[in-house]
């Protein structure tokens, strides 16, 4: 079962990078505007109300988040796969796994900060255009971040206790 989880995490990581690459190609096409690509995308918005400009800024802001978010997701998925692999081998409480949990915590914090930026972009674009751009604050990620740091500390304590126990036997 552990090998299936690791395989699933690896496949998910590949999908993460494929989708990020496709979004960055879309971003490059918007910037380069070959054969009026950008004008075609934004043609459905009324140019006189300023909505086109706000939509463009919104889309550029969202697409600018893609590389950082893809990297953060990569950190989460690869560290989680390594953690599962070590756990399946019977070596869950190690300093290495504690560091992995801390890295996952920092990556999740980065995702949550990016989500706040996305929310700011969404609210700003919604106000300017009168359209709803769909964002709501999620507390789940903000609760998970300190939980991961506490869990990393628990793993460090477990590692120390395990080493003490091995030293006494």
N, CA and C of each residue as an Amber inpcrd file, in Angstrom:
protein
   507
   0.8070000  -1.1890000   0.0000000   0.0000000   0.0000000   0.0000000
   0.8540000   1.2590000   0.0000000   1.9680000   1.2380000   0.7480000
   2.8410000   2.4010000   0.7920000   3.4190000   2.7170000  -0.5810000
   3.7520000   1.6780000  -1.3520000   4.3180000   1.9200000  -2.6830000
   3.2850000   2.5710000  -3.6000000   2.0150000   2.2190000  -3.4320000
   0.9610000   2.8550000  -4.2340000   0.8200000   4.3280000  -3.8690000
   0.9590000   4.6400000  -2.5970000   0.8860000   6.0400000  -2.1640000
   2.0500000   6.8310000  -2.7490000   3.2430000   6.2660000  -2.6720000
   4.4300000   6.9490000  -3.2180000   4.2710000   7.1480000  -4.7260000
   3.7840000   6.1400000  -5.4280000   3.5610000   6.2580000  -6.8730000
   2.5330000   7.3430000  -7.1610000   1.4570000   7.3820000  -6.3900000
   0.4400000   8.4190000  -6.5700000   1.0010000   9.8180000  -6.3410000
   1.8510000   9.9600000  -5.3390000   2.4690000  11.2620000  -5.0730000
   3.4150000  11.6680000  -6.2020000   4.1430000  10.7100000  -6.7540000
   5.0380000  11.0150000  -7.8840000   4.2480000  11.4280000  -9.1200000
   3.1660000  10.7180000  -9.4080000   2.3170000  11.0690000 -10.5590000
   1.7170000  12.4520000 -10.3600000   1.2620000  12.7250000  -9.1530000
   0.6990000  14.0400000  -8.8460000   1.7450000  15.1290000  -9.0310000
   2.9820000  14.8510000  -8.6500000   4.0490000  15.8380000  -8.8310000
   4.2940000  16.1060000 -10.3180000   4.2880000  15.0700000 -11.1300000
   4.4390000  15.2620000 -12.5790000   3.2900000  16.1030000 -13.1310000
   2.0710000  15.8000000 -12.7130000   0.9170000  16.5890000 -13.1620000
   1.0400000  18.0430000 -12.7220000   1.5450000  18.2510000 -11.5280000
   1.7800000  19.6020000 -11.0240000   2.6720000  20.3770000 -11.9880000
   3.7940000  19.7750000 -12.3970000   4.7250000  20.4780000 -13.2760000
   4.1760000  20.6160000 -14.6980000   3.4410000  19.6250000 -15.1790000
   2.8600000  19.7150000 -16.5300000   1.8510000  20.8520000 -16.5950000
   0.9690000  20.9270000 -15.6080000  -0.0330000  21.9910000 -15.5910000
   0.6320000  23.3520000 -15.4130000   1.6510000  23.4320000 -14.5620000
   2.3740000  24.6980000 -14.3840000   3.0320000  25.1260000 -15.6930000
   3.6090000  24.1780000 -16.4170000   4.2460000  24.5020000 -17.7000000
   3.2090000  25.0000000 -18.7060000   2.0570000  24.3470000 -18.7580000
   1.0050000  24.7890000 -19.6790000   0.5150000  26.1970000 -19.3340000
   0.3570000  26.4710000 -18.0580000  -0.0570000  27.8170000 -17.6540000
   1.0060000  28.8530000 -17.9800000   2.2700000  28.4910000 -17.8530000
   3.3350000  29.4380000 -18.1870000   3.4080000  29.6710000 -19.6950000
   3.0960000  28.6530000 -20.5030000   3.0150000  28.8530000 -21.9640000
   1.8820000  29.8270000 -22.2690000   0.7410000  29.6590000 -21.6060000
  -0.3750000  30.5800000 -21.7730000   0.0470000  31.9950000 -21.3940000
   0.7640000  32.1370000 -20.2960000   1.2620000  33.4320000 -19.8470000
   2.1950000  34.0470000 -20.8920000   3.0920000  33.2380000 -21.4290000
   4.0170000  33.7340000 -22.4600000   3.2520000  34.1800000 -23.7060000
   2.2150000  33.4430000 -24.0820000   1.4060000  33.8400000 -25.2350000
   0.6830000  35.1580000 -24.9740000   0.2180000  35.3550000 -23.7600000
  -0.4290000  36.6200000 -23.4340000   0.5490000  37.7820000 -23.5300000
   1.7670000  37.5660000 -23.0430000   2.7660000  38.6360000 -23.0780000
   3.2480000  38.9180000 -24.4990000   3.4860000  37.8660000 -25.2720000
   4.0150000  38.0360000 -26.6230000   2.9330000  38.5010000 -27.5950000
   1.6860000  38.1220000 -27.3440000   0.5390000  38.4950000 -28.1680000
   0.7000000  38.1260000 -29.6380000   1.0460000  36.8550000 -29.9650000
   1.1780000  36.4860000 -31.3700000  -0.1920000  36.4850000 -32.0440000
  -0.2550000  37.1220000 -33.2040000  -1.4800000  37.1940000 -34.0100000
  -2.6800000  37.6670000 -33.1940000  -2.4280000  38.5870000 -32.2600000
  -3.5210000  39.1720000 -31.4970000  -4.1470000  38.2460000 -30.4750000
  -3.3790000  37.2780000 -29.9590000  -3.8950000  36.3100000 -28.9860000
  -4.4860000  37.0160000 -27.7650000  -3.7390000  37.9710000 -27.2160000
  -4.1980000  38.7010000 -26.0350000  -5.4890000  39.4620000 -26.3370000
  -5.5370000  40.0920000 -27.4980000  -6.7340000  40.8550000 -27.8680000
  -7.9380000  39.9400000 -28.0190000  -7.7250000  38.7440000 -28.5250000
  -8.8240000  37.7810000 -28.6670000  -9.3380000  37.3370000 -27.3030000
  -8.4280000  37.0900000 -26.3660000  -8.8140000  36.6410000 -25.0350000
  -9.6400000  37.7100000 -24.3280000  -9.2190000  38.9620000 -24.4540000
  -9.8720000  40.0410000 -23.7170000 -10.9770000  40.7420000 -24.5160000
 -11.2920000  40.2520000 -25.6910000 -12.2750000  40.9340000 -26.5350000
 -13.6920000  40.8880000 -25.9610000 -13.9780000  39.9620000 -25.0810000
 -15.3210000  39.8530000 -24.5190000 -15.6100000  40.8740000 -23.4350000
 -14.6170000  41.6510000 -23.0440000 -14.8110000  42.6310000 -21.9810000
 -14.8890000  44.0280000 -22.5710000 -15.7380000  44.8310000 -22.0210000
 -15.9540000  46.1900000 -22.4970000 -14.7150000  47.0380000 -22.2100000
 -14.0990000  47.5640000 -23.2380000 -12.8670000  48.3420000 -23.0930000
 -13.1350000  49.7000000 -22.4530000 -14.3280000  50.2260000 -22.5740000
 -14.5940000  51.5680000 -22.0730000 -14.7790000  51.6070000 -20.5560000
 -15.1560000  50.5350000 -19.9370000 -15.3670000  50.5440000 -18.4900000
 -14.0780000  50.3080000 -17.7210000 -13.0150000  49.9950000 -18.3760000
 -11.7530000  49.6980000 -17.6980000 -11.6720000  48.2550000 -17.2320000
 -12.6840000  47.4690000 -17.5230000 -12.6980000  46.0690000 -17.0880000
 -11.5870000  45.2830000 -17.7560000 -11.3150000  45.5920000 -18.9870000
 -10.2770000  44.8550000 -19.7130000  -8.9290000  44.9920000 -19.0130000
  -8.6120000  46.2020000 -18.5810000  -7.3400000  46.4460000 -17.8970000
  -7.2950000  45.6790000 -16.5730000  -8.3850000  45.7130000 -15.8090000
  -8.4220000  45.0110000 -14.5310000  -8.3540000  43.4930000 -14.7080000
  -9.0500000  42.9960000 -15.7290000  -9.0070000  41.5540000 -16.0090000
  -7.5880000  41.1480000 -16.3860000  -6.9400000  41.9650000 -17.1790000
  -5.5700000  41.6670000 -17.5980000  -4.6400000  41.6420000 -16.3820000
  -4.7580000  42.6320000 -15.5010000  -3.9190000  42.6590000 -14.3020000
  -4.2040000  41.4560000 -13.4000000  -5.4660000  41.0970000 -13.2880000
  -5.8510000  39.9260000 -12.5000000  -5.2010000  38.6680000 -13.0680000
  -5.3300000  38.4830000 -14.3670000  -4.7840000  37.2820000 -15.0010000
  -3.2640000  37.2480000 -14.9110000  -2.6140000  38.3720000 -15.1120000
  -1.1550000  38.4190000 -14.9880000  -0.7230000  38.1140000 -13.5530000
  -1.4460000  38.6570000 -12.5830000  -1.1120000  38.3890000 -11.1860000
  -1.2610000  36.9220000 -10.8280000  -2.3580000  36.3180000 -11.2870000
  -2.5970000  34.9010000 -10.9990000  -1.5290000  34.0430000 -11.6720000
  -1.2270000  34.3280000 -12.9150000  -0.2240000  33.5300000 -13.6320000
   1.1780000  33.7350000 -13.0680000   1.4320000  34.9010000 -12.4870000
   2.7450000  35.1380000 -11.8740000   2.9350000  34.2720000 -10.6280000
   1.8460000  33.8360000 -10.0100000   1.9330000  32.9730000  -8.8350000
   2.2820000  31.5280000  -9.1820000   2.0680000  31.1420000 -10.4240000
   2.1860000  29.7320000 -10.8210000   3.5570000  29.1210000 -10.5000000
   4.6850000  29.7310000 -10.8770000   5.9730000  29.0700000 -10.5850000
   6.2110000  28.8460000  -9.0900000   5.9040000  29.8470000  -8.2750000
   6.1220000  29.7010000  -6.8330000   5.2150000  28.6240000  -6.2480000
   3.9770000  28.5880000  -6.6910000   3.0470000  27.5730000  -6.1790000
   3.4390000  26.1800000  -6.6520000   3.8750000  26.0640000  -7.8960000
   4.3120000  24.7540000  -8.4020000   5.5140000  24.2490000  -7.6080000
   6.4220000  25.1580000  -7.2730000   7.5880000  24.7690000  -6.4810000
   7.1780000  24.3530000  -5.0670000   6.2640000  25.0960000  -4.4550000
   5.7950000  24.7550000  -3.1110000   5.0940000  23.3930000  -3.1150000
   4.2590000  23.1450000  -4.1120000   3.5810000  21.8480000  -4.2030000
   4.6050000  20.7320000  -4.4270000   5.6260000  21.0130000  -5.2420000
   6.7010000  20.0380000  -5.4660000   7.3810000  19.6790000  -4.1440000
   7.6990000  20.6960000  -3.3320000   8.3210000  20.4360000  -2.0300000
   7.4220000  19.5600000  -1.1610000   6.1400000  19.8600000  -1.1430000
   5.2030000  19.0830000  -0.3200000   5.1450000  17.6340000  -0.7930000
   4.9640000  17.4440000  -2.0950000   4.7740000  16.0840000  -2.6200000
   6.0350000  15.2340000  -2.5090000   7.1960000  15.8050000  -2.8010000
   8.4280000  15.0090000  -2.7280000   8.7890000  14.6730000  -1.2850000
   8.6100000  15.6410000  -0.3760000   8.9210000  15.3650000   1.0340000
   7.9390000  14.3480000   1.6140000   6.6830000  14.4640000   1.2170000
   5.6830000  13.5140000   1.6980000   5.9660000  12.1040000   1.1710000
   6.3770000  11.9980000  -0.0920000   6.7250000  10.6850000  -0.6510000
   7.9120000  10.0770000   0.0990000   8.9130000  10.8870000   0.3990000
  10.0690000  10.3890000   1.1550000   9.6780000   9.9770000   2.5640000
   8.7910000  10.7360000   3.1740000   8.3210000  10.4180000   4.5170000
   7.5630000   9.0950000   4.5250000   6.7110000   8.8970000   3.5360000
   5.9600000   7.6330000   3.4320000   6.9240000   6.4650000   3.1950000
   7.9260000   6.6800000   2.3430000   8.9030000   5.6250000   2.0610000
   9.6720000   5.2460000   3.3300000  10.1080000   6.2330000   4.1010000
  10.8150000   5.9330000   5.3570000   9.9110000   5.2400000   6.3630000
   8.6550000   5.6710000   6.4090000   7.7080000   5.0590000   7.3410000
   7.4710000   3.5980000   6.9930000   7.3720000   3.3220000   5.6990000
   7.1680000   1.9250000   5.2840000   8.3750000   1.0560000   5.6300000
   9.5430000   1.6670000   5.7200000  10.7520000   0.9250000   6.0850000
  10.9240000   0.8310000   7.6010000  10.0020000   1.4400000   8.3590000
  10.0740000   1.3690000   9.8160000  10.9340000   2.4300000  10.4500000
  11.2450000   3.4740000   9.7100000  12.1000000   4.5420000  10.2360000
  11.3630000   5.8770000  10.2050000  10.2240000   5.9420000  10.8840000
   9.4200000   7.1620000  10.8550000  10.0390000   8.2680000  11.7030000
  10.4590000   7.9380000  12.9160000  10.9850000   8.9510000  13.8220000
  12.4770000   9.1620000  13.5910000  12.7660000  10.0290000  12.6310000
  14.1550000  10.3990000  12.3460000  14.2310000  11.9140000  12.2210000
  15.4120000  12.4240000  12.4050000  15.6310000  13.8710000  12.2470000
  15.3410000  14.3040000  10.8090000  15.6490000  13.4440000   9.8680000
  15.3880000  13.7350000   8.4540000  13.8950000  13.9300000   8.1960000
  13.0650000  13.0770000   8.7860000  11.6150000  13.2100000   8.6250000
  11.0810000  14.4470000   9.3430000  11.6880000  14.8120000  10.4570000
  11.2930000  16.0440000  11.1400000  11.5850000  17.2540000  10.2570000
  12.7460000  17.2430000   9.5970000  13.0750000  18.3330000   8.6660000
  12.1090000  18.3540000   7.4890000  11.7260000  17.1720000   7.0140000
  10.7610000  17.0980000   5.9120000   9.4200000  17.7120000   6.3160000
   8.9680000  17.4140000   7.5140000   7.7090000  17.9910000   7.9870000
   7.8140000  19.5090000   8.1200000   8.9510000  19.9930000   8.5730000
   9.1530000  21.4490000   8.6440000   9.1250000  22.0720000   7.2510000
   9.7590000  21.4200000   6.2970000   9.7510000  21.9180000   4.9160000
   8.3350000  21.9430000   4.3650000   7.5610000  20.9120000   4.6470000
   6.1680000  20.8740000   4.2110000   5.3970000  22.0310000   4.8550000
   5.6670000  22.3000000   6.1220000   5.0220000  23.4200000   6.8120000
   5.3410000  24.7540000   6.1630000   6.6160000  24.9840000   5.8220000
   7.0030000  26.2400000   5.1710000   6.3770000  26.3550000   3.7810000
   6.3330000  25.2390000   3.0490000   5.7240000  25.2680000   1.7210000
   4.2290000  25.5550000   1.8090000   3.5690000  24.9810000   2.7880000
   2.1430000  25.2410000   2.9720000   1.9080000  26.6920000   3.3960000
   2.8060000  27.2430000   4.1950000   2.7080000  28.6560000   4.5600000
   2.8200000  29.5330000   3.3140000   3.7520000  29.1910000   2.4250000
   3.9020000  29.9500000   1.1740000   2.6320000  29.8720000   0.3280000
   2.0190000  28.7060000   0.2820000   0.7730000  28.5500000  -0.4750000
  -0.3370000  29.4040000   0.1400000  -0.3990000  29.4500000   1.4600000
  -1.4250000  30.2530000   2.1190000  -1.2130000  31.7460000   1.8940000
   0.0290000  32.1960000   1.9050000   0.3130000  33.6070000   1.6220000
  -0.0530000  33.9300000   0.1680000   0.2760000  33.0210000  -0.7440000
  -0.1040000  33.2170000  -2.1490000  -1.6200000  33.2490000  -2.2970000
  -2.3220000  32.4550000  -1.5000000  -3.7860000  32.4660000  -1.5300000
  -4.3290000  33.8210000  -1.0850000  -3.7060000  34.4340000  -0.0860000
  -4.1230000  35.7790000   0.3300000  -3.9060000  36.7870000  -0.7920000
  -2.7860000  36.6910000  -1.4910000  -2.5200000  37.5760000  -2.6270000
  -3.5570000  37.3470000  -3.7270000  -3.8660000  36.0880000  -3.9920000
  -4.8930000  35.7640000  -4.9710000  -6.2450000  36.3560000  -4.5550000
  -6.5560000  36.2730000  -3.2820000  -7.7980000  36.8500000  -2.7780000
  -7.8380000  38.3470000  -2.9730000  -6.7280000  39.0090000  -2.7080000
  -6.6470000  40.4580000  -2.9150000  -6.8680000  40.7900000  -4.3850000
  -6.2300000  40.0270000  -5.2830000  -6.4420000  40.2420000  -6.7180000
  -7.8990000  40.0230000  -7.1060000  -8.5110000  38.9860000  -6.5650000
  -9.8940000  38.6550000  -6.8910000 -10.8590000  39.7400000  -6.4230000
 -10.6710000  40.2060000  -5.2160000 -11.5530000  41.2510000  -4.6870000
 -11.3920000  42.5380000  -5.4940000 -10.1640000  42.8730000  -5.8000000
  -9.9020000  44.0880000  -6.5810000 -10.5210000  44.0010000  -7.9730000
 -10.3590000  42.8650000  -8.6420000 -10.9360000  42.6890000  -9.9740000
 -12.4580000  42.6460000  -9.8990000 -13.0010000  42.0410000  -8.8620000
 -14.4600000  41.9880000  -8.7000000 -15.0440000  43.3850000  -8.5220000
 -14.3780000  44.2110000  -7.7190000 -14.8570000  45.5760000  -7.5100000
 -14.8000000  46.4040000  -8.7950000 -13.7470000  46.2190000  -9.5720000
 -13.5610000  47.0210000 -10.7790000 -14.4900000  46.6050000 -11.9170000
 -14.8370000  45.3270000 -11.9660000 -15.6110000  44.8400000 -13.1120000
 -17.0710000  44.5460000 -12.7920000 -17.3920000  44.3790000 -11.5230000
 -18.7500000  43.9960000 -11.1690000 -18.9960000  42.5040000 -11.2940000
 -17.9950000  41.7510000 -11.7060000 -18.0810000  40.2850000 -11.8080000
 -17.4850000  39.6810000 -10.5380000 -17.9910000  38.5020000 -10.1660000
 -17.4610000  37.8180000  -8.9870000 -16.3500000  36.8730000  -9.4240000
 -15.1730000  37.0490000  -8.8430000 -14.0150000  36.2530000  -9.2320000
 -13.7220000  35.0940000  -8.2920000 -14.5840000  34.8310000  -7.3760000
 -14.5420000  33.6090000  -6.5820000 -13.3430000  33.3770000  -5.7100000
 -13.3560000  33.9290000  -4.5230000 -12.3340000  33.6350000  -3.5310000
 -12.9760000  33.6980000  -2.1590000 -12.5580000  32.8140000  -1.2810000
 -12.9480000  32.9090000   0.1180000 -11.7750000  32.4320000   0.9690000
 -11.6450000  33.0370000   2.1130000 -10.5540000  32.6930000   3.0180000
 -10.7610000  31.2820000   3.5500000  -9.7220000  30.4760000   3.4750000
  -9.7690000  29.1170000   3.9980000  -8.8800000  29.0410000   5.2340000
  -9.4600000  28.6410000   6.3310000  -8.6930000  28.5230000   7.5690000
  -7.9820000  27.1810000   7.6990000  -8.3640000  26.2250000   6.8860000
  -7.7800000  24.8840000   6.9900000  -6.2640000  24.9110000   6.8210000
  -5.7980000  25.5990000   5.8000000  -4.3550000  25.6840000   5.5710000
  -3.6320000  26.4020000   6.6840000  -4.2710000  27.4530000   7.2150000
  -3.6520000  28.2120000   8.2920000  -3.5860000  27.3950000   9.5810000
  -4.5210000  26.4810000   9.7680000  -4.4830000  25.5900000  10.9340000
  -3.4310000  24.5010000  10.7160000  -3.2870000  24.0420000   9.4730000
  -2.3480000  22.9610000   9.1670000  -0.8870000  23.3910000   9.3340000
  -0.5870000  24.6620000   9.0760000   0.8150000  25.1170000   9.1550000
   1.3820000  24.9360000  10.5620000   0.7700000  25.5150000  11.6030000
   1.3570000  25.2760000  12.9400000   1.2900000  23.8090000  13.3550000
   0.2580000  23.0980000  12.8920000   0.1560000  21.6820000  13.2150000
   1.3540000  20.9150000  12.6460000   1.7970000  21.2560000  11.4470000
   2.9560000  20.5940000  10.8490000   4.2400000  20.9120000  11.6200000
   4.3760000  22.1600000  12.0680000   5.5660000  22.5050000  12.8450000
   5.5690000  21.7940000  14.2010000   4.4000000  21.6650000  14.8160000
   4.3010000  20.9170000  16.0760000   4.6080000  19.4430000  15.8260000
   4.0820000  18.8890000  14.7420000   4.3440000  17.4890000  14.4040000
   5.8330000  17.2620000  14.1380000   6.4870000  18.2230000  13.4920000
   7.9330000  18.1080000  13.2790000   8.6650000  18.0740000  14.6210000
   8.2020000  18.8950000  15.5660000   8.8100000  18.8830000  16.9040000
   8.5670000  17.5370000  17.6010000   7.3720000  16.9870000  17.4370000
   7.0580000  15.6720000  18.0080000   7.9890000  14.6180000  17.4100000
   8.2420000  14.6980000  16.1150000   9.1510000  13.7520000  15.4730000
  10.5620000  13.9100000  16.0250000  10.9950000  15.1610000  16.2660000
  12.3260000  15.3650000  16.8540000  12.4040000  14.7590000  18.2550000
  11.3580000  14.9740000  19.0490000  11.3200000  14.3910000  20.3970000
  11.2960000  12.8670000  20.3140000  10.5170000  12.3310000  19.3830000
  10.4620000  10.8800000  19.2020000  11.8020000  10.3150000  18.7940000
  12.5120000  11.0500000  17.9480000  13.8480000  10.6340000  17.5280000
  14.7940000  10.6010000  18.7210000  14.7490000  11.6460000  19.5500000
  15.6320000  11.7020000  20.7260000  15.3000000  10.5620000  21.6920000
  14.0420000  10.3100000  21.9200000  13.6490000   9.2170000  22.8350000
  14.0430000   7.8660000  22.2770000  13.9060000   7.7170000  20.9650000
  14.2930000   6.4520000  20.3270000  15.7950000   6.2270000  20.4610000
  16.5940000   7.2900000  20.2560000  18.0500000   7.1650000  20.3880000
  18.4420000   6.8660000  21.8400000  17.7330000   7.5100000  22.7940000
  17.9980000   7.2140000  24.2080000  17.6770000   5.7640000  24.5310000
  16.5620000   5.2760000  24.0210000  16.1610000   3.9070000  24.2630000
  17.1490000   2.9230000  23.6590000  17.6230000   3.2040000  22.4540000
  18.5950000   2.3250000  21.8130000  19.9170000   2.3520000  22.5580000
  20.2470000   3.4860000  23.1690000  21.4930000   3.5870000  23.9250000
  21.4570000   2.8180000  25.2290000  20.2600000   2.6240000  25.7940000
  20.1570000   1.9140000  27.0630000  20.0260000   0.4190000  26.9060000
  19.6560000  -0.0430000  25.7320000  19.4440000  -1.4770000  25.5240000
  20.7190000  -2.1830000  25.1880000
